């Protein structure tokens, strides 16, 4: 049985959503901010995952063969937030740990905590996060963030594992435990032996999975691999995950998915297996049954 009911609500703006109680909520609210980025609101607190809220990559790669031009406008700017409690970075690739975005949050909100892979602490500091705000985590570790919020880290293989001499993983997925609901954000990841068993053992209610896959063009351009649509669906089936929100599409022309892929996902969606193709200015309310 699906333990969650998910309500979809349209909102006027993400700025109003994060700063006011325009939507009364009895559960957990999730909003997509493009690419791999999400806002989670619970108990009047704001948690961010992999926010890319700048145009820094277009500036960095201007005039190159891979211009990294945004295909969608920035839906909310760091200055639009009145407060942010925690920011999660799954790995240090700049579309997931964006220096312009996270340095703004670090400066504006000195009590905000940044959960980052322990292997990427130096990179996080170089990106502008104050050392006192960092909460390093490694695979198979957990951190308590609030009375009803914990996070556990699992390894991710972004093409492959990346592990330093201290056996710290650079690529992580996070399972955020919020008031009895388990939300899995894999970060950049492809299937690997043992992943399904790890996820199934913990029990995931909602998966946030990238579906940009392994296209020939992305390999030529040096982009790291992610789940294909079929692999994301297989993981959910094998790990008994009843709810899926897909992401990692619609931001860069060289690293997205086709209309056919999204159409396939729509055809699989059912009452027993909920698949959401997120849109900007939508809020997905998770309510325990």
C-alpha positions as protocol buffer text, in pm:
chain_id: "A"
residue {
  index: 1
  type: UNK
  ca { x: 0 y: 0 z: 0 }
}
residue {
  index: 2
  type: UNK
  ca { x: 115 y: 352 z: -80 }
}
residue {
  index: 3
  type: UNK
  ca { x: 178 y: 526 z: 253 }
}
residue {
  index: 4
  type: UNK
  ca { x: 161 y: 874 z: 99 }
}
residue {
  index: 5
  type: UNK
  ca { x: -107 y: 1086 z: -52 }
}
residue {
  index: 6
  type: UNK
  ca { x: 44 y: 1354 z: -277 }
}
residue {
  index: 7
  type: UNK
  ca { x: -155 y: 1668 z: -351 }
}
residue {
  index: 8
  type: UNK
  ca { x: -42 y: 1897 z: -633 }
}
residue {
  index: 9
  type: UNK
  ca { x: -106 y: 2268 z: -588 }
}
residue {
  index: 10
  type: UNK
  ca { x: -34 y: 2562 z: -817 }
}
residue {
  index: 11
  type: UNK
  ca { x: 125 y: 2867 z: -657 }
}
residue {
  index: 12
  type: UNK
  ca { x: 183 y: 3224 z: -769 }
}
residue {
  index: 13
  type: UNK
  ca { x: 555 y: 3221 z: -694 }
}
residue {
  index: 14
  type: UNK
  ca { x: 822 y: 3027 z: -508 }
}
residue {
  index: 15
  type: UNK
  ca { x: 915 y: 3345 z: -322 }
}
residue {
  index: 16
  type: UNK
  ca { x: 574 y: 3359 z: -158 }
}
residue {
  index: 17
  type: UNK
  ca { x: 583 y: 2986 z: -94 }
}
residue {
  index: 18
  type: UNK
  ca { x: 910 y: 2992 z: 103 }
}
residue {
  index: 19
  type: UNK
  ca { x: 838 y: 3309 z: 298 }
}
residue {
  index: 20
  type: UNK
  ca { x: 469 y: 3287 z: 388 }
}
residue {
  index: 21
  type: UNK
  ca { x: 213 y: 3029 z: 483 }
}
residue {
  index: 22
  type: UNK
  ca { x: 15 y: 3081 z: 163 }
}
residue {
  index: 23
  type: UNK
  ca { x: -44 y: 2707 z: 160 }
}
residue {
  index: 24
  type: UNK
  ca { x: -162 y: 2561 z: 491 }
}
residue {
  index: 25
  type: UNK
  ca { x: 14 y: 2226 z: 523 }
}
residue {
  index: 26
  type: UNK
  ca { x: -42 y: 1927 z: 744 }
}
residue {
  index: 27
  type: UNK
  ca { x: 257 y: 1744 z: 600 }
}
residue {
  index: 28
  type: UNK
  ca { x: 571 y: 1797 z: 393 }
}
residue {
  index: 29
  type: UNK
  ca { x: 583 y: 2037 z: 98 }
}
residue {
  index: 30
  type: UNK
  ca { x: 822 y: 1986 z: -193 }
}
residue {
  index: 31
  type: UNK
  ca { x: 884 y: 2223 z: -484 }
}
residue {
  index: 32
  type: UNK
  ca { x: 1117 y: 2179 z: -781 }
}
residue {
  index: 33
  type: UNK
  ca { x: 1356 y: 2465 z: -860 }
}
residue {
  index: 34
  type: UNK
  ca { x: 1498 y: 2318 z: -1181 }
}
residue {
  index: 35
  type: UNK
  ca { x: 1762 y: 2059 z: -1269 }
}
residue {
  index: 36
  type: UNK
  ca { x: 1836 y: 1853 z: -953 }
}
residue {
  index: 37
  type: UNK
  ca { x: 1720 y: 2123 z: -713 }
}
residue {
  index: 38
  type: UNK
  ca { x: 1434 y: 2102 z: -465 }
}
residue {
  index: 39
  type: UNK
  ca { x: 1289 y: 2299 z: -176 }
}
residue {
  index: 40
  type: UNK
  ca { x: 1147 y: 2100 z: 111 }
}
residue {
  index: 41
  type: UNK
  ca { x: 933 y: 2285 z: 364 }
}
residue {
  index: 42
  type: UNK
  ca { x: 840 y: 2120 z: 691 }
}
residue {
  index: 43
  type: UNK
  ca { x: 737 y: 2262 z: 1024 }
}
residue {
  index: 44
  type: UNK
  ca { x: 802 y: 2619 z: 898 }
}
residue {
  index: 45
  type: UNK
  ca { x: 1162 y: 2535 z: 807 }
}
residue {
  index: 46
  type: UNK
  ca { x: 1326 y: 2540 z: 466 }
}
residue {
  index: 47
  type: UNK
  ca { x: 1563 y: 2270 z: 337 }
}
residue {
  index: 48
  type: UNK
  ca { x: 1730 y: 2292 z: -5 }
}
residue {
  index: 49
  type: UNK
  ca { x: 1884 y: 2015 z: -214 }
}
residue {
  index: 50
  type: UNK
  ca { x: 2136 y: 2090 z: -493 }
}
residue {
  index: 51
  type: UNK
  ca { x: 2015 y: 2443 z: -568 }
}
residue {
  index: 52
  type: UNK
  ca { x: 2143 y: 2593 z: -894 }
}
residue {
  index: 53
  type: UNK
  ca { x: 1996 y: 2943 z: -875 }
}
residue {
  index: 54
  type: UNK
  ca { x: 2237 y: 3144 z: -1084 }
}
residue {
  index: 55
  type: UNK
  ca { x: 2368 y: 3166 z: -1437 }
}
residue {
  index: 56
  type: UNK
  ca { x: 2728 y: 3097 z: -1337 }
}
residue {
  index: 57
  type: UNK
  ca { x: 2783 y: 2807 z: -1576 }
}
residue {
  index: 58
  type: UNK
  ca { x: 2669 y: 3008 z: -1879 }
}
residue {
  index: 59
  type: UNK
  ca { x: 2925 y: 3272 z: -1785 }
}
residue {
  index: 60
  type: UNK
  ca { x: 3196 y: 3014 z: -1725 }
}
residue {
  index: 61
  type: UNK
  ca { x: 3142 y: 2833 z: -2056 }
}
residue {
  index: 62
  type: UNK
  ca { x: 3047 y: 3129 z: -2276 }
}
residue {
  index: 63
  type: UNK
  ca { x: 3195 y: 3093 z: -2622 }
}
residue {
  index: 64
  type: UNK
  ca { x: 3280 y: 2724 z: -2579 }
}
residue {
  index: 65
  type: UNK
  ca { x: 3134 y: 2418 z: -2750 }
}
residue {
  index: 66
  type: UNK
  ca { x: 2918 y: 2359 z: -2439 }
}
residue {
  index: 67
  type: UNK
  ca { x: 2770 y: 2701 z: -2353 }
}
residue {
  index: 68
  type: UNK
  ca { x: 2556 y: 2575 z: -2059 }
}
residue {
  index: 69
  type: UNK
  ca { x: 2283 y: 2828 z: -2139 }
}
residue {
  index: 70
  type: UNK
  ca { x: 1984 y: 2789 z: -1908 }
}
residue {
  index: 71
  type: UNK
  ca { x: 1672 y: 2661 z: -2082 }
}
residue {
  index: 72
  type: UNK
  ca { x: 1457 y: 2790 z: -1797 }
}
residue {
  index: 73
  type: UNK
  ca { x: 1461 y: 3118 z: -1610 }
}
residue {
  index: 74
  type: UNK
  ca { x: 1588 y: 3129 z: -1253 }
}
residue {
  index: 75
  type: UNK
  ca { x: 1265 y: 3062 z: -1061 }
}
residue {
  index: 76
  type: UNK
  ca { x: 1379 y: 3212 z: -731 }
}
residue {
  index: 77
  type: UNK
  ca { x: 1698 y: 3394 z: -628 }
}
residue {
  index: 78
  type: UNK
  ca { x: 1890 y: 3342 z: -303 }
}
residue {
  index: 79
  type: UNK
  ca { x: 1802 y: 3700 z: -204 }
}
residue {
  index: 80
  type: UNK
  ca { x: 1432 y: 3605 z: -223 }
}
residue {
  index: 81
  type: UNK
  ca { x: 1456 y: 3379 z: 83 }
}
residue {
  index: 82
  type: UNK
  ca { x: 1387 y: 3518 z: 429 }
}
residue {
  index: 83
  type: UNK
  ca { x: 1553 y: 3216 z: 586 }
}
residue {
  index: 84
  type: UNK
  ca { x: 1710 y: 2882 z: 496 }
}
residue {
  index: 85
  type: UNK
  ca { x: 1776 y: 2618 z: 760 }
}
residue {
  index: 86
  type: UNK
  ca { x: 1980 y: 2357 z: 572 }
}
residue {
  index: 87
  type: UNK
  ca { x: 2133 y: 2310 z: 227 }
}
residue {
  index: 88
  type: UNK
  ca { x: 2230 y: 1966 z: 94 }
}
residue {
  index: 89
  type: UNK
  ca { x: 2493 y: 1920 z: -175 }
}
residue {
  index: 90
  type: UNK
  ca { x: 2512 y: 1567 z: -315 }
}
residue {
  index: 91
  type: UNK
  ca { x: 2848 y: 1628 z: -487 }
}
residue {
  index: 92
  type: UNK
  ca { x: 3074 y: 1909 z: -602 }
}
residue {
  index: 93
  type: UNK
  ca { x: 2983 y: 1936 z: -971 }
}
residue {
  index: 94
  type: UNK
  ca { x: 2898 y: 2305 z: -1017 }
}
residue {
  index: 95
  type: UNK
  ca { x: 2539 y: 2243 z: -1128 }
}
residue {
  index: 96
  type: UNK
  ca { x: 2484 y: 2076 z: -788 }
}
residue {
  index: 97
  type: UNK
  ca { x: 2722 y: 2271 z: -564 }
}
residue {
  index: 98
  type: UNK
  ca { x: 2701 y: 2613 z: -729 }
}
residue {
  index: 99
  type: UNK
  ca { x: 2943 y: 2856 z: -569 }
}
residue {
  index: 100
  type: UNK
  ca { x: 2733 y: 3162 z: -652 }
}
residue {
  index: 101
  type: UNK
  ca { x: 2421 y: 3012 z: -498 }
}
residue {
  index: 102
  type: UNK
  ca { x: 2563 y: 2853 z: -185 }
}
residue {
  index: 103
  type: UNK
  ca { x: 2797 y: 3140 z: -99 }
}
residue {
  index: 104
  type: UNK
  ca { x: 2494 y: 3372 z: -102 }
}
residue {
  index: 105
  type: UNK
  ca { x: 2309 y: 3146 z: 141 }
}
residue {
  index: 106
  type: UNK
  ca { x: 2617 y: 3115 z: 363 }
}
residue {
  index: 107
  type: UNK
  ca { x: 2657 y: 3492 z: 387 }
}
residue {
  index: 108
  type: UNK
  ca { x: 2288 y: 3574 z: 431 }
}
residue {
  index: 109
  type: UNK
  ca { x: 2204 y: 3300 z: 682 }
}
residue {
  index: 110
  type: UNK
  ca { x: 2495 y: 3239 z: 923 }
}
residue {
  index: 111
  type: UNK
  ca { x: 2305 y: 2971 z: 1118 }
}
residue {
  index: 112
  type: UNK
  ca { x: 2222 y: 2773 z: 804 }
}
residue {
  index: 113
  type: UNK
  ca { x: 2388 y: 2431 z: 794 }
}
residue {
  index: 114
  type: UNK
  ca { x: 2541 y: 2281 z: 481 }
}
residue {
  index: 115
  type: UNK
  ca { x: 2542 y: 1904 z: 451 }
}
residue {
  index: 116
  type: UNK
  ca { x: 2818 y: 1804 z: 209 }
}
residue {
  index: 117
  type: UNK
  ca { x: 3022 y: 1491 z: 134 }
}
residue {
  index: 118
  type: UNK
  ca { x: 3317 y: 1477 z: 373 }
}
residue {
  index: 119
  type: UNK
  ca { x: 3542 y: 1421 z: 71 }
}
residue {
  index: 120
  type: UNK
  ca { x: 3441 y: 1764 z: -64 }
}
residue {
  index: 121
  type: UNK
  ca { x: 3494 y: 1983 z: 244 }
}
residue {
  index: 122
  type: UNK
  ca { x: 3781 y: 2178 z: 86 }
}
residue {
  index: 123
  type: UNK
  ca { x: 3577 y: 2234 z: -227 }
}
residue {
  index: 124
  type: UNK
  ca { x: 3278 y: 2354 z: -24 }
}
residue {
  index: 125
  type: UNK
  ca { x: 3495 y: 2606 z: 162 }
}
residue {
  index: 126
  type: UNK
  ca { x: 3645 y: 2721 z: -169 }
}
residue {
  index: 127
  type: UNK
  ca { x: 3289 y: 2774 z: -294 }
}
residue {
  index: 128
  type: UNK
  ca { x: 3226 y: 3020 z: -11 }
}
residue {
  index: 129
  type: UNK
  ca { x: 3071 y: 2821 z: 271 }
}
residue {
  index: 130
  type: UNK
  ca { x: 3190 y: 2915 z: 618 }
}
residue {
  index: 131
  type: UNK
  ca { x: 3368 y: 2623 z: 784 }
}
residue {
  index: 132
  type: UNK
  ca { x: 3154 y: 2665 z: 1097 }
}
residue {
  index: 133
  type: UNK
  ca { x: 2840 y: 2598 z: 892 }
}
residue {
  index: 134
  type: UNK
  ca { x: 2955 y: 2269 z: 741 }
}
residue {
  index: 135
  type: UNK
  ca { x: 2819 y: 1930 z: 842 }
}
residue {
  index: 136
  type: UNK
  ca { x: 3036 y: 1674 z: 660 }
}
residue {
  index: 137
  type: UNK
  ca { x: 2888 y: 1331 z: 605 }
}
residue {
  index: 138
  type: UNK
  ca { x: 3012 y: 1008 z: 450 }
}
residue {
  index: 139
  type: UNK
  ca { x: 2833 y: 705 z: 311 }
}
residue {
  index: 140
  type: UNK
  ca { x: 2642 y: 503 z: 572 }
}
residue {
  index: 141
  type: UNK
  ca { x: 2649 y: 789 z: 823 }
}
residue {
  index: 142
  type: UNK
  ca { x: 2354 y: 984 z: 964 }
}
residue {
  index: 143
  type: UNK
  ca { x: 2307 y: 1334 z: 1102 }
}
residue {
  index: 144
  type: UNK
  ca { x: 2024 y: 1470 z: 1314 }
}
residue {
  index: 145
  type: UNK
  ca { x: 1908 y: 1810 z: 1187 }
}
residue {
  index: 146
  type: UNK
  ca { x: 1599 y: 1873 z: 1397 }
}
residue {
  index: 147
  type: UNK
  ca { x: 1368 y: 1697 z: 1638 }
}
residue {
  index: 148
  type: UNK
  ca { x: 1183 y: 1524 z: 1351 }
}
residue {
  index: 149
  type: UNK
  ca { x: 1441 y: 1550 z: 1073 }
}
residue {
  index: 150
  type: UNK
  ca { x: 1745 y: 1327 z: 1012 }
}
residue {
  index: 151
  type: UNK
  ca { x: 1954 y: 1254 z: 705 }
}
residue {
  index: 152
  type: UNK
  ca { x: 2137 y: 936 z: 608 }
}
residue {
  index: 153
  type: UNK
  ca { x: 2395 y: 915 z: 328 }
}
residue {
  index: 154
  type: UNK
  ca { x: 2429 y: 631 z: 78 }
}
residue {
  index: 155
  type: UNK
  ca { x: 2696 y: 597 z: -193 }
}
residue {
  index: 156
  type: UNK
  ca { x: 2620 y: 714 z: -544 }
}
residue {
  index: 157
  type: UNK
  ca { x: 2797 y: 608 z: -862 }
}
residue {
  index: 158
  type: UNK
  ca { x: 2813 y: 902 z: -1103 }
}
residue {
  index: 159
  type: UNK
  ca { x: 2954 y: 689 z: -1385 }
}
residue {
  index: 160
  type: UNK
  ca { x: 3152 y: 521 z: -1104 }
}
residue {
  index: 161
  type: UNK
  ca { x: 3237 y: 567 z: -738 }
}
residue {
  index: 162
  type: UNK
  ca { x: 3486 y: 835 z: -642 }
}
residue {
  index: 163
  type: UNK
  ca { x: 3653 y: 756 z: -309 }
}
residue {
  index: 164
  type: UNK
  ca { x: 3953 y: 926 z: -151 }
}
residue {
  index: 165
  type: UNK
  ca { x: 4234 y: 779 z: 59 }
}
residue {
  index: 166
  type: UNK
  ca { x: 4018 y: 815 z: 374 }
}
residue {
  index: 167
  type: UNK
  ca { x: 3743 y: 608 z: 212 }
}
residue {
  index: 168
  type: UNK
  ca { x: 3520 y: 912 z: 183 }
}
residue {
  index: 169
  type: UNK
  ca { x: 3276 y: 918 z: -107 }
}
residue {
  index: 170
  type: UNK
  ca { x: 3260 y: 1227 z: -326 }
}
residue {
  index: 171
  type: UNK
  ca { x: 2921 y: 1124 z: -471 }
}
residue {
  index: 172
  type: UNK
  ca { x: 2640 y: 1072 z: -224 }
}
residue {
  index: 173
  type: UNK
  ca { x: 2268 y: 1021 z: -218 }
}
residue {
  index: 174
  type: UNK
  ca { x: 2066 y: 1141 z: 79 }
}
residue {
  index: 175
  type: UNK
  ca { x: 1770 y: 980 z: 250 }
}
residue {
  index: 176
  type: UNK
  ca { x: 1598 y: 1254 z: 443 }
}
residue {
  index: 177
  type: UNK
  ca { x: 1381 y: 1120 z: 723 }
}
residue {
  index: 178
  type: UNK
  ca { x: 1106 y: 1372 z: 799 }
}
residue {
  index: 179
  type: UNK
  ca { x: 840 y: 1289 z: 1056 }
}
residue {
  index: 180
  type: UNK
  ca { x: 834 y: 923 z: 958 }
}
residue {
  index: 181
  type: UNK
  ca { x: 856 y: 982 z: 581 }
}
residue {
  index: 182
  type: UNK
  ca { x: 1172 y: 877 z: 393 }
}
residue {
  index: 183
  type: UNK
  ca { x: 1268 y: 1086 z: 88 }
}
residue {
  index: 184
  type: UNK
  ca { x: 1560 y: 966 z: -127 }
}
residue {
  index: 185
  type: UNK
  ca { x: 1754 y: 1207 z: -348 }
}
residue {
  index: 186
  type: UNK
  ca { x: 2019 y: 1007 z: -530 }
}
residue {
  index: 187
  type: UNK
  ca { x: 2224 y: 1302 z: -651 }
}
residue {
  index: 188
  type: UNK
  ca { x: 2408 y: 1210 z: -971 }
}
residue {
  index: 189
  type: UNK
  ca { x: 2381 y: 833 z: -995 }
}
residue {
  index: 190
  type: UNK
  ca { x: 2359 y: 523 z: -1211 }
}
residue {
  index: 191
  type: UNK
  ca { x: 2255 y: 176 z: -1090 }
}
residue {
  index: 192
  type: UNK
  ca { x: 2518 y: -29 z: -910 }
}
residue {
  index: 193
  type: UNK
  ca { x: 2529 y: -363 z: -730 }
}
residue {
  index: 194
  type: UNK
  ca { x: 2387 y: -327 z: -382 }
}
residue {
  index: 195
  type: UNK
  ca { x: 2196 y: 0 z: -430 }
}
residue {
  index: 196
  type: UNK
  ca { x: 1855 y: -162 z: -450 }
}
residue {
  index: 197
  type: UNK
  ca { x: 1916 y: -364 z: -134 }
}
residue {
  index: 198
  type: UNK
  ca { x: 2031 y: -56 z: 59 }
}
residue {
  index: 199
  type: UNK
  ca { x: 1727 y: 144 z: -43 }
}
residue {
  index: 200
  type: UNK
  ca { x: 1480 y: -138 z: 10 }
}
residue {
  index: 201
  type: UNK
  ca { x: 1621 y: -212 z: 357 }
}
residue {
  index: 202
  type: UNK
  ca { x: 1576 y: 148 z: 471 }
}
residue {
  index: 203
  type: UNK
  ca { x: 1236 y: 184 z: 305 }
}
residue {
  index: 204
  type: UNK
  ca { x: 1183 y: 483 z: 77 }
}
residue {
  index: 205
  type: UNK
  ca { x: 844 y: 651 z: 42 }
}
residue {
  index: 206
  type: UNK
  ca { x: 943 y: 899 z: -229 }
}
residue {
  index: 207
  type: UNK
  ca { x: 1241 y: 892 z: -466 }
}
residue {
  index: 208
  type: UNK
  ca { x: 1381 y: 1200 z: -641 }
}
residue {
  index: 209
  type: UNK
  ca { x: 1579 y: 1050 z: -930 }
}
residue {
  index: 210
  type: UNK
  ca { x: 1772 y: 1203 z: -1223 }
}
residue {
  index: 211
  type: UNK
  ca { x: 1671 y: 1070 z: -1566 }
}
residue {
  index: 212
  type: UNK
  ca { x: 1914 y: 1240 z: -1806 }
}
residue {
  index: 213
  type: UNK
  ca { x: 2068 y: 903 z: -1884 }
}
residue {
  index: 214
  type: UNK
  ca { x: 2373 y: 818 z: -2092 }
}
residue {
  index: 215
  type: UNK
  ca { x: 2328 y: 980 z: -2432 }
}
residue {
  index: 216
  type: UNK
  ca { x: 2609 y: 965 z: -2687 }
}
residue {
  index: 217
  type: UNK
  ca { x: 2617 y: 1344 z: -2704 }
}
residue {
  index: 218
  type: UNK
  ca { x: 2661 y: 1376 z: -2327 }
}
residue {
  index: 219
  type: UNK
  ca { x: 2960 y: 1138 z: -2340 }
}
residue {
  index: 220
  type: UNK
  ca { x: 3119 y: 1340 z: -2618 }
}
residue {
  index: 221
  type: UNK
  ca { x: 3073 y: 1655 z: -2410 }
}
residue {
  index: 222
  type: UNK
  ca { x: 3209 y: 1499 z: -2092 }
}
residue {
  index: 223
  type: UNK
  ca { x: 2884 y: 1496 z: -1892 }
}
residue {
  index: 224
  type: UNK
  ca { x: 2856 y: 1233 z: -1619 }
}
residue {
  index: 225
  type: UNK
  ca { x: 2595 y: 959 z: -1650 }
}
residue {
  index: 226
  type: UNK
  ca { x: 2265 y: 934 z: -1464 }
}
residue {
  index: 227
  type: UNK
  ca { x: 1973 y: 693 z: -1455 }
}
residue {
  index: 228
  type: UNK
  ca { x: 1786 y: 636 z: -1776 }
}
residue {
  index: 229
  type: UNK
  ca { x: 1408 y: 643 z: -1752 }
}
residue {
  index: 230
  type: UNK
  ca { x: 1400 y: 262 z: -1758 }
}
residue {
  index: 231
  type: UNK
  ca { x: 1664 y: 235 z: -1483 }
}
residue {
  index: 232
  type: UNK
  ca { x: 1478 y: 478 z: -1258 }
}
residue {
  index: 233
  type: UNK
  ca { x: 1159 y: 279 z: -1302 }
}
residue {
  index: 234
  type: UNK
  ca { x: 1342 y: -49 z: -1235 }
}
residue {
  index: 235
  type: UNK
  ca { x: 1494 y: 85 z: -911 }
}
residue {
  index: 236
  type: UNK
  ca { x: 1152 y: 191 z: -786 }
}
residue {
  index: 237
  type: UNK
  ca { x: 998 y: -144 z: -870 }
}
residue {
  index: 238
  type: UNK
  ca { x: 1279 y: -349 z: -718 }
}
residue {
  index: 239
  type: UNK
  ca { x: 1309 y: -132 z: -404 }
}
residue {
  index: 240
  type: UNK
  ca { x: 930 y: -112 z: -357 }
}
residue {
  index: 241
  type: UNK
  ca { x: 917 y: 268 z: -398 }
}
residue {
  index: 242
  type: UNK
  ca { x: 561 y: 381 z: -468 }
}
residue {
  index: 243
  type: UNK
  ca { x: 626 y: 750 z: -548 }
}
residue {
  index: 244
  type: UNK
  ca { x: 877 y: 904 z: -790 }
}
residue {
  index: 245
  type: UNK
  ca { x: 957 y: 1264 z: -880 }
}
residue {
  index: 246
  type: UNK
  ca { x: 1198 y: 1280 z: -1173 }
}
residue {
  index: 247
  type: UNK
  ca { x: 1452 y: 1558 z: -1231 }
}
residue {
  index: 248
  type: UNK
  ca { x: 1777 y: 1655 z: -1408 }
}
residue {
  index: 249
  type: UNK
  ca { x: 1604 y: 1766 z: -1726 }
}
residue {
  index: 250
  type: UNK
  ca { x: 1507 y: 2094 z: -1889 }
}
residue {
  index: 251
  type: UNK
  ca { x: 1808 y: 2299 z: -1774 }
}
residue {
  index: 252
  type: UNK
  ca { x: 2084 y: 2241 z: -2032 }
}
residue {
  index: 253
  type: UNK
  ca { x: 2036 y: 2133 z: -2392 }
}
residue {
  index: 254
  type: UNK
  ca { x: 2329 y: 1890 z: -2374 }
}
residue {
  index: 255
  type: UNK
  ca { x: 2208 y: 1721 z: -2055 }
}
residue {
  index: 256
  type: UNK
  ca { x: 1834 y: 1664 z: -2061 }
}
residue {
  index: 257
  type: UNK
  ca { x: 1570 y: 1414 z: -2178 }
}
residue {
  index: 258
  type: UNK
  ca { x: 1343 y: 1388 z: -2478 }
}
residue {
  index: 259
  type: UNK
  ca { x: 971 y: 1450 z: -2500 }
}
residue {
  index: 260
  type: UNK
  ca { x: 939 y: 1077 z: -2576 }
}
residue {
  index: 261
  type: UNK
  ca { x: 1101 y: 993 z: -2241 }
}
residue {
  index: 262
  type: UNK
  ca { x: 859 y: 1217 z: -2053 }
}
residue {
  index: 263
  type: UNK
  ca { x: 566 y: 1074 z: -2247 }
}
residue {
  index: 264
  type: UNK
  ca { x: 676 y: 724 z: -2147 }
}
residue {
  index: 265
  type: UNK
  ca { x: 676 y: 827 z: -1781 }
}
residue {
  index: 266
  type: UNK
  ca { x: 326 y: 969 z: -1808 }
}
residue {
  index: 267
  type: UNK
  ca { x: 203 y: 640 z: -1950 }
}
residue {
  index: 268
  type: UNK
  ca { x: 340 y: 444 z: -1652 }
}
residue {
  index: 269
  type: UNK
  ca { x: 188 y: 671 z: -1387 }
}
residue {
  index: 270
  type: UNK
  ca { x: -91 y: 501 z: -1191 }
}
residue {
  index: 271
  type: UNK
  ca { x: -270 y: 511 z: -860 }
}
residue {
  index: 272
  type: UNK
  ca { x: -43 y: 237 z: -719 }
}
residue {
  index: 273
  type: UNK
  ca { x: 279 y: 393 z: -855 }
}
residue {
  index: 274
  type: UNK
  ca { x: 273 y: 773 z: -862 }
}
residue {
  index: 275
  type: UNK
  ca { x: 511 y: 939 z: -1106 }
}
residue {
  index: 276
  type: UNK
  ca { x: 543 y: 1316 z: -1107 }
}
residue {
  index: 277
  type: UNK
  ca { x: 713 y: 1518 z: -1378 }
}
residue {
  index: 278
  type: UNK
  ca { x: 761 y: 1837 z: -1178 }
}
residue {
  index: 279
  type: UNK
  ca { x: 690 y: 2189 z: -1294 }
}
residue {
  index: 280
  type: UNK
  ca { x: 799 y: 2525 z: -1160 }
}
residue {
  index: 281
  type: UNK
  ca { x: 544 y: 2695 z: -934 }
}
residue {
  index: 282
  type: UNK
  ca { x: 390 y: 2365 z: -829 }
}
residue {
  index: 283
  type: UNK
  ca { x: 396 y: 2236 z: -473 }
}
residue {
  index: 284
  type: UNK
  ca { x: 370 y: 1866 z: -399 }
}
residue {
  index: 285
  type: UNK
  ca { x: 225 y: 1803 z: -54 }
}
residue {
  index: 286
  type: UNK
  ca { x: 316 y: 1471 z: 107 }
}
residue {
  index: 287
  type: UNK
  ca { x: 58 y: 1353 z: 356 }
}
residue {
  index: 288
  type: UNK
  ca { x: 92 y: 1026 z: 546 }
}
residue {
  index: 289
  type: UNK
  ca { x: -209 y: 799 z: 512 }
}
